[in-house]
Amino acid sequence: MTDLLRAAGAVVWRGEETSPEVAVIHRPNYDDWTFPKGKLKAGEHVIAAALREVHEETGLTVVLGRALPPVHYISAGRLKRVDYWTGRVHADDGFVPGEEVDELRWLPVEAARRLLTYEWDVGLLRALRAAPLETVPLVLVRHGSAGSRSEWAGEDVTRPLDTDGRSQAAILSTALPAFRPELLMSSPSARCLQTLEPYGGEIQVEPLLSEEGQDPKKTPTLVGDITVPAALCSHRKVLPGLIRTLSGKDVHLRKGAFALLHWSGDEVVSVERYLT
């Protein structure tokens, strides 16, 4: 068996959270009923791939929610991993039947369970209903690679991203649309601001997210009071404690990586971690 095949998709839902309908597609080449998904392109972030594949196969633009359990199976003699998320419909460009997908059906969960071809897809439906669907995402990013502090002649706050860091920031900008952050907030450090800048939009500068200005009580209170989808960029010395205070989870991030917290009311119902 050779290297791992990667794919991504979503269980797309609409309607009321208590009685949602989900999108199920038919693939004529396999004569199966399943959820939209597809292989990652070279260098593509898994979250960006999920957005792209859902749109290509259904015409739907979605906002991703919680991650669902990944599915593993053997495909053409190779182990394949498919990462899934819940996906709420944001826009609909209209479904166009094609060679790969010739039919899309919106079905209540129980009807979808009966139609789905694969047992692993049925398992995704169980996971879909296991926690809230309506959540507010909070993306907590550790700034991208910025060289060595000891080799930077200027003030540390001015130290910029290096080549790898700029690449990480570009990749992050392809993942953030999945969560449609309404608020961008950053430490005053140049490397943090530059990590968020490729996504576009106004960035609110917040000293409480800096290494020098962080406060063990004020910083979590500031972030915990955010009620809209948001993306924040900060530092290694700030983020682990912040995440622990908000969620009770120990999460450590490499440079350029991000944690994703999903809020339902006052409770964090999901904590995820992603590289760029």
N, C-alpha and C positions, 0 to 999 in steps of 0.2 A: 504494500500500500504506500502511495506517495504522499505529497503534501496535501494539506487540508483544503478542500473547496469551501469558499465562503459565499453566503447569500444572505439577503435581508428582505424583510417584508413587514406587513402589519395586518392585524385583525381590525378592519375599519368598521366603525359603528356610527349610527346616527339615531336621532330620536331621544327618548327619555332614558336617563341612566338606569332607571329601575326596570325598563322593558325595551332594551335597544334592539335595533335591527343590525345585522352584520352583512358585509358584502362578500359574496362567494362567487368565484369565477369558474368557468368551464374551459379546459384546455383540450382542443380537439386532437392534438397530436398524442395525448395520453388518455383521452376520454375520461378525465377525472374532474372532480369538483374540489376546489382547494381555496386557499387564501392567496392574495397577490404577493408575489415575491420574485426575486431574481438574483443573479450572480453579481458580485462586486466587480467594478471595473478596476484596472490597475491604478493603485494609489488613491482610490476612492474611500472616504470614510464610510463605515458601515451604516451610520445614521443617514448620511446623504444618499446612500444606495437605496435604503428603504423608501425614502421620499420619492426618488426617481422611479423605482420599479412600480410603486403603487400608482403613480401618475401615468406611467406608460401603459399599464395594463387596465386601468379603470377610468382614466381621465380625471381622477380625484386628487385634489391637493389636501393634505391632511396635516393636522397638528398631532404630534406623537405624545402619548401619555406614558404610562408605566411600561417598563420592559417586561415581556413575557418570557417564560423559560425557553431557552434555545432548543432547537430540534436537531438531532444528529441521525444520519442514516447513510447507508452506502449507496453511492451513485456511480455507475460505470467503474466499479472497482476501487473507488476512492471515498474516503470519509468526507461527508459534507455536513457543515454546520450552517443552520439558518437561524439568524437572530430576528426576533419579532418584537413588536411593540403594539400596544393599543393605539388606534389612530382615529381621531375625531375629524369628521368632514369639515373642511374650511371653505373649499370652493369646488365646484363641479363643472368641468369643461365639456362634459358629455361623453358617454361611453361610445366607442367606435369599435365594432367587431372586427377582428383581424385573424390572421393565420395562427397566432399563438393563443389568443383568448377570443372566443367567439360568443360568449354569453356572460352576463353579470346579473346576479339575482340579489335583491335585498330581502333578507329573511329574519324572522324572529330566531332567537338563539336555539330553541328546541328544534325548529324546522331545519335550521342549518346543520345541527348535529346529525340529523337523519340523512341529510343529503351528502355530507362530506365523505370523501373516499377514504381518507387516511385517518387512522386512530390518533396519530400525533396531532392532527388538526383538531380533533375532538378534545384532546387534552388542553389545547390553547383556549378553547371556549370555556373550559372549567376555570382556567387561570384568569380569563377575562372577567369572570363574575366573582372572583375571590377577594377583590379589593375595589375601592372606589374607582369609577371611570373619570369623573370630573375632578381633575387635580390642577394645581397651580405649580408650574415648574420653576425651580430656582437652580440656575447653573452657576457653579462656583469653580472658577478657572484659576489654576496656577499659571502665572505668566510663562511665556515661551523662553527658550534658551537665549541667554544674553551674555555669553562669554564669562570671563572670570572677573570677580570684583577686584581682585588684587592686581589685575592687568589694566584696569580702567583708571585713567589719570584724573578724570573729572569727579564731580560729586556723584555718589551712587544713585541718587534719584534720577540723574540724567542718563544712566547707562542704558543703551538701546538694545533691541533684539539683534542677535546675530543672524547669519544666513539660515541656520536651522530653525531659529525662533520665528523668523518671518514665514518660513514654510509651515510651521505649526499654526501660526495665526491664520494663514490662508485656508488651511484645512478646517480649522475651527469655524471659519465663516461659512463653510458649506454645511456644517452640522447645526448651527444655531437656528436656521430657519425652521427646523423641525419643532421648535418650541416658541417661536414668534415672541421673543422677549420685548416687552414694552418699556423696560427700564434697563439701561446699561450703566453700571457703576464701577469705578476703578480706584485703586490706590493712585496717589499722585505720581508714582514712578513711571518713567517713560516706557519701560519694558512692559508694564501692565497696560497702559493706554494703547500701546502699539499692538498688543495681543488682541484687543477688541476692535480696533479701528477698521480692519478689513470687512467686518460685518456691516459697517455703516451706521449712521445715526449719532445723535448727541450722546456723549458720555459724561455722566455726573462724576466729578472727582470727589472722593471721600477720604479724608485723612485717617478715619478710624479703620480703614482697610490697609493702611501702611504698616510696615514693620515697627516704625518708631511711634506711631500714633494709635496703634491698636489698644483696646481696653477689654479686659476679660468679661466685663459686664456690659459696657456700652456698645461694643461691636456686635455681639449676638443680639442685643435688643434692637439695634438699628436694622439688622438683616432680618430678624424674625418678624418685624413689623411690616415688611414688604408684602403687599397683598396682590400684586400683579406679576405675570411672568417676567422674570428678570435674569440677567447675566451679569455676574460680578467677577472682577479679576483682582487677585491679591497674591500673597506670598506664602512660602513654605512655613514661616514662623507664625502665620496667622490662621491658615485654613484648617489644619487638623483640629485645633481647639474649637474653632467656630463650628465645624461640622459636628464635632462630638457634643457640643452644647445644644445644638439645634435638633439632632437626631438620635443621640446616644450611640452612634456608630464611630468606630475608629477607621478613618479613611486617610491614607497618605497618597499624595499626588506627585507624579514626576512633573518636570517642567513641561508646560504645554497641555497637560492633562486636565480633565475637569470632572467634578462630582456633580451629579444631578439628583436633587432632592425634589420629591413630589409632595406637595401639601394638600391635605383635604381638611378644610377647617383649620384647627390649631394643631393638627397632627401630621407628622411626616410619615407617609405610608410606603415610601419606596426610596432607597438610596442606591444609586448606581455610579459606576466609575468608568471613564472612557479615556483612551489615549488619543493623541492627534499625530 
